[in-house]
Amino acid sequence: MKTLLERRNTINEEITKLNQEVLAKRELFLKVQGIIEYLSEIGVTLEEPQSSEETPPQEDPEIEG
């Protein structure tokens, strides 16, 4: 019985920590989402990626052993 009570308390503490992490991640998500919306409203856009024809292929460096 004592072991079960200790286990229950440990699980409860883990749940509390996880809930705190979820709240922090949710807050960060909302901030980032707000920044994205703001930048979109003021006209900031992503640069178009360069086509593969314009950039030379990357060569793998040789590994000397």
N, CA, C and O atoms as a GROMACS GRO file, in nm:
protein
  260
    1MET      N    1   0.082  -0.120   0.000
    1MET     CA    2   0.000   0.000   0.000
    1MET      C    3   0.087   0.127   0.000
    1MET      O    4   0.057   0.223  -0.071
    2LYS      N    5   0.193   0.126   0.079
    2LYS     CA    6   0.282   0.242   0.085
    2LYS      C    7   0.345   0.269  -0.051
    2LYS      O    8   0.355   0.384  -0.094
    3THR      N    9   0.386   0.164  -0.118
    3THR     CA   10   0.446   0.177  -0.250
    3THR      C   11   0.347   0.237  -0.349
    3THR      O   12   0.384   0.321  -0.431
    4LEU      N   13   0.223   0.194  -0.342
    4LEU     CA   14   0.121   0.246  -0.432
    4LEU      C   15   0.094   0.395  -0.407
    4LEU      O   16   0.075   0.471  -0.502
    5LEU      N   17   0.093   0.435  -0.282
    5LEU     CA   18   0.073   0.576  -0.249
    5LEU      C   19   0.189   0.662  -0.300
    5LEU      O   20   0.168   0.772  -0.351
    6GLU      N   21   0.310   0.610  -0.284
    6GLU     CA   22   0.427   0.683  -0.334
    6GLU      C   23   0.423   0.694  -0.486
    6GLU      O   24   0.454   0.798  -0.544
    7ARG      N   25   0.384   0.584  -0.548
    7ARG     CA   26   0.375   0.583  -0.695
    7ARG      C   27   0.269   0.684  -0.743
    7ARG      O   28   0.291   0.756  -0.840
    8ARG      N   29   0.155   0.688  -0.673
    8ARG     CA   30   0.050   0.782  -0.708
    8ARG      C   31   0.100   0.925  -0.697
    8ARG      O   32   0.073   1.007  -0.785
    9ASN      N   33   0.173   0.956  -0.591
    9ASN     CA   34   0.227   1.091  -0.572
    9ASN      C   35   0.328   1.126  -0.681
    9ASN      O   36   0.329   1.238  -0.732
   10THR      N   37   0.410   1.031  -0.717
   10THR     CA   38   0.508   1.053  -0.824
   10THR      C   39   0.438   1.081  -0.956
   10THR      O   40   0.476   1.173  -1.029
   11ILE      N   41   0.337   1.003  -0.987
   11ILE     CA   42   0.262   1.023  -1.111
   11ILE      C   43   0.192   1.159  -1.109
   11ILE      O   44   0.190   1.228  -1.211
   12ASN      N   45   0.137   1.196  -0.996
   12ASN     CA   46   0.071   1.325  -0.984
   12ASN      C   47   0.170   1.439  -1.008
   12ASN      O   48   0.136   1.536  -1.076
   13GLU      N   49   0.290   1.428  -0.956
   13GLU     CA   50   0.393   1.530  -0.977
   13GLU      C   51   0.432   1.537  -1.125
   13GLU      O   52   0.452   1.646  -1.179
   14GLU      N   53   0.444   1.422  -1.189
   14GLU     CA   54   0.478   1.418  -1.331
   14GLU      C   55   0.368   1.484  -1.415
   14GLU      O   56   0.398   1.559  -1.508
   15ILE      N   57   0.244   1.458  -1.381
   15ILE     CA   58   0.131   1.518  -1.452
   15ILE      C   59   0.133   1.670  -1.436
   15ILE      O   60   0.109   1.743  -1.532
   16THR      N   61   0.162   1.716  -1.316
   16THR     CA   62   0.169   1.860  -1.291
   16THR      C   63   0.278   1.924  -1.376
   16THR      O   64   0.256   2.030  -1.435
   17LYS      N   65   0.395   1.861  -1.382
   17LYS     CA   66   0.505   1.914  -1.463
   17LYS      C   67   0.467   1.915  -1.611
   17LYS      O   68   0.496   2.012  -1.682
   18LEU      N   69   0.404   1.808  -1.657
   18LEU     CA   70   0.364   1.802  -1.798
   18LEU      C   71   0.261   1.909  -1.831
   18LEU      O   72   0.267   1.970  -1.938
   19ASN      N   73   0.168   1.932  -1.740
   19ASN     CA   74   0.068   2.037  -1.762
   19ASN      C   75   0.134   2.174  -1.771
   19ASN      O   76   0.093   2.258  -1.852
   20GLN      N   77   0.236   2.198  -1.689
   20GLN     CA   78   0.308   2.324  -1.694
   20GLN      C   79   0.380   2.340  -1.827
   20GLN      O   80   0.383   2.448  -1.885
   21GLU      N   81   0.440   2.230  -1.876
   21GLU     CA   82   0.508   2.233  -2.004
   21GLU      C   83   0.409   2.261  -2.118
   21GLU      O   84   0.439   2.338  -2.210
   22VAL      N   85   0.292   2.199  -2.110
   22VAL     CA   86   0.190   2.221  -2.212
   22VAL      C   87   0.148   2.367  -2.214
   22VAL      O   88   0.135   2.427  -2.321
   23LEU      N   89   0.127   2.426  -2.098
   23LEU     CA   90   0.088   2.566  -2.090
   23LEU      C   91   0.195   2.657  -2.149
   23LEU      O   92   0.164   2.752  -2.221
   24ALA      N   93   0.321   2.628  -2.119
   24ALA     CA   94   0.431   2.709  -2.171
   24ALA      C   95   0.440   2.695  -2.323
   24ALA      O   96   0.461   2.794  -2.393
   25LYS      N   97   0.426   2.574  -2.374
   25LYS     CA   98   0.431   2.552  -2.519
   25LYS      C   99   0.313   2.620  -2.588
   25LYS      O  100   0.328   2.677  -2.696
   26ARG      N  101   0.195   2.614  -2.527
   26ARG     CA  102   0.077   2.678  -2.585
   26ARG      C  103   0.099   2.829  -2.593
   26ARG      O  104   0.066   2.891  -2.694
   27GLU      N  105   0.155   2.887  -2.486
   27GLU     CA  106   0.182   3.030  -2.485
   27GLU      C  107   0.282   3.068  -2.594
   27GLU      O  108   0.262   3.167  -2.664
   28LEU      N  109   0.388   2.989  -2.609
   28LEU     CA  110   0.487   3.014  -2.712
   28LEU      C  111   0.424   3.001  -2.850
   28LEU      O  112   0.451   3.082  -2.939
   29PHE      N  113   0.341   2.899  -2.870
   29PHE     CA  114   0.272   2.880  -2.997
   29PHE      C  115   0.188   3.002  -3.032
   29PHE      O  116   0.191   3.050  -3.145
   30LEU      N  117   0.112   3.051  -2.935
   30LEU     CA  118   0.025   3.166  -2.961
   30LEU      C  119   0.105   3.291  -2.994
   30LEU      O  120   0.064   3.370  -3.078
   31LYS      N  121   0.220   3.309  -2.928
   31LYS     CA  122   0.306   3.424  -2.958
   31LYS      C  123   0.358   3.416  -3.100
   31LYS      O  124   0.355   3.514  -3.175
   32VAL      N  125   0.408   3.298  -3.138
   32VAL     CA  126   0.462   3.280  -3.272
   32VAL      C  127   0.352   3.298  -3.376
   32VAL      O  128   0.374   3.361  -3.480
   33GLN      N  129   0.234   3.244  -3.349
   33GLN     CA  130   0.123   3.258  -3.441
   33GLN      C  131   0.086   3.406  -3.457
   33GLN      O  132   0.057   3.451  -3.568
   34GLY      N  133   0.086   3.480  -3.349
   34GLY     CA  134   0.057   3.622  -3.354
   34GLY      C  135   0.160   3.698  -3.435
   34GLY      O  136   0.126   3.789  -3.512
   35ILE      N  137   0.286   3.663  -3.419
   35ILE     CA  138   0.393   3.728  -3.496
   35ILE      C  139   0.375   3.699  -3.644
   35ILE      O  140   0.391   3.789  -3.727
   36ILE      N  141   0.343   3.575  -3.678
   36ILE     CA  142   0.322   3.539  -3.818
   36ILE      C  143   0.206   3.618  -3.876
   36ILE      O  144   0.215   3.671  -3.987
   37GLU      N  145   0.097   3.627  -3.802
   37GLU     CA  146  -0.020   3.702  -3.849
   37GLU      C  147   0.015   3.851  -3.867
   37GLU      O  148  -0.026   3.912  -3.966
   38TYR      N  149   0.089   3.907  -3.773
   38TYR     CA  150   0.129   4.048  -3.783
   38TYR      C  151   0.215   4.071  -3.906
   38TYR      O  152   0.190   4.164  -3.983
   39LEU      N  153   0.315   3.986  -3.926
   39LEU     CA  154   0.404   4.002  -4.040
   39LEU      C  155   0.327   3.987  -4.172
   39LEU      O  156   0.355   4.058  -4.268
   40SER      N  157   0.232   3.895  -4.175
   40SER     CA  158   0.150   3.878  -4.296
   40SER      C  159   0.067   4.003  -4.323
   40SER      O  160   0.053   4.044  -4.438
   41GLU      N  161   0.013   4.063  -4.218
   41GLU     CA  162  -0.070   4.183  -4.234
   41GLU      C  163   0.009   4.302  -4.285
   41GLU      O  164  -0.044   4.386  -4.358
   42ILE      N  165   0.136   4.311  -4.247
   42ILE     CA  166   0.215   4.426  -4.292
   42ILE      C  167   0.287   4.398  -4.424
   42ILE      O  168   0.363   4.481  -4.474
   43GLY      N  169   0.262   4.280  -4.481
   43GLY     CA  170   0.313   4.251  -4.615
   43GLY      C  171   0.444   4.178  -4.623
   43GLY      O  172   0.503   4.168  -4.731
   44VAL      N  173   0.493   4.126  -4.513
   44VAL     CA  174   0.618   4.051  -4.516
   44VAL      C  175   0.588   3.913  -4.574
   44VAL      O  176   0.495   3.845  -4.531
   45THR      N  177   0.670   3.872  -4.672
   45THR     CA  178   0.652   3.740  -4.734
   45THR      C  179   0.783   3.665  -4.732
   45THR      O  180   0.890   3.723  -4.711
   46LEU      N  181   0.775   3.536  -4.754
   46LEU     CA  182   0.895   3.453  -4.763
   46LEU      C  183   0.959   3.474  -4.899
   46LEU      O  184   0.890   3.493  -4.999
   47GLU      N  185   1.091   3.471  -4.901
   47GLU     CA  186   1.160   3.479  -5.029
   47GLU      C  187   1.139   3.348  -5.102
   47GLU      O  188   1.133   3.241  -5.041
   48GLU      N  189   1.127   3.356  -5.234
   48GLU     CA  190   1.112   3.235  -5.314
   48GLU      C  191   1.244   3.160  -5.311
   48GLU      O  192   1.350   3.220  -5.329
   49PRO      N  193   1.239   3.029  -5.290
   49PRO     CA  194   1.365   2.953  -5.292
   49PRO      C  195   1.424   2.953  -5.432
   49PRO      O  196   1.351   2.952  -5.531
   50GLN      N  197   1.555   2.953  -5.438
   50GLN     CA  198   1.622   2.952  -5.568
   50GLN      C  199   1.598   2.816  -5.633
   50GLN      O  200   1.592   2.714  -5.565
   51SER      N  201   1.584   2.818  -5.765
   51SER     CA  202   1.564   2.690  -5.834
   51SER      C  203   1.695   2.613  -5.834
   51SER      O  204   1.802   2.672  -5.822
   52SER      N  205   1.686   2.483  -5.847
   52SER     CA  206   1.804   2.398  -5.841
   52SER      C  207   1.896   2.423  -5.961
   52SER      O  208   2.014   2.389  -5.955
   53GLU      N  209   1.844   2.482  -6.070
   53GLU     CA  210   1.926   2.510  -6.187
   53GLU      C  211   2.023   2.623  -6.160
   53GLU      O  212   2.131   2.627  -6.220
   54GLU      N  213   1.988   2.715  -6.071
   54GLU     CA  214   2.072   2.831  -6.044
   54GLU      C  215   2.186   2.800  -5.948
   54GLU      O  216   2.289   2.867  -5.950
   55THR      N  217   2.167   2.701  -5.864
   55THR     CA  218   2.270   2.669  -5.764
   55THR      C  219   2.343   2.543  -5.806
   55THR      O  220   2.280   2.443  -5.842
   56PRO      N  221   2.477   2.546  -5.802
   56PRO     CA  222   2.552   2.426  -5.839
   56PRO      C  223   2.532   2.317  -5.734
   56PRO      O  224   2.512   2.347  -5.616
   57PRO      N  225   2.537   2.192  -5.775
   57PRO     CA  226   2.517   2.083  -5.678
   57PRO      C  227   2.631   2.080  -5.578
   57PRO      O  228   2.746   2.109  -5.611
   58GLN      N  229   2.597   2.045  -5.455
   58GLN     CA  230   2.697   2.034  -5.350
   58GLN      C  231   2.769   1.900  -5.364
   58GLN      O  232   2.706   1.796  -5.381
   59GLU      N  233   2.902   1.906  -5.356
   59GLU     CA  234   2.978   1.781  -5.362
   59GLU      C  235   3.007   1.736  -5.221
   59GLU      O  236   3.034   1.818  -5.132
   60ASP      N  237   3.002   1.605  -5.200
   60ASP     CA  238   3.035   1.549  -5.069
   60ASP      C  239   3.185   1.554  -5.051
   60ASP      O  240   3.260   1.514  -5.140
   61PRO      N  241   3.230   1.604  -4.935
   61PRO     CA  242   3.376   1.605  -4.912
   61PRO      C  243   3.427   1.462  -4.897
   61PRO      O  244   3.360   1.375  -4.840
   62GLU      N  245   3.547   1.440  -4.949
   62GLU     CA  246   3.603   1.306  -4.937
   62GLU      C  247   3.653   1.285  -4.795
   62GLU      O  248   3.710   1.374  -4.733
   63ILE      N  249   3.630   1.166  -4.747
   63ILE     CA  250   3.673   1.131  -4.612
   63ILE      C  251   3.804   1.055  -4.624
   63ILE      O  252   3.812   0.949  -4.687
   64GLU      N  253   3.906   1.112  -4.563
   64GLU     CA  254   4.037   1.048  -4.566
   64GLU      C  255   4.054   0.960  -4.444
   64GLU      O  256   4.023   1.002  -4.333
   65GLY      N  257   4.102   0.840  -4.464
   65GLY     CA  258   4.109   0.747  -4.353
   65GLY      C  259   4.242   0.710  -4.312
   65GLY      O  260   4.258   0.632  -4.219
   0.00000   0.00000   0.00000
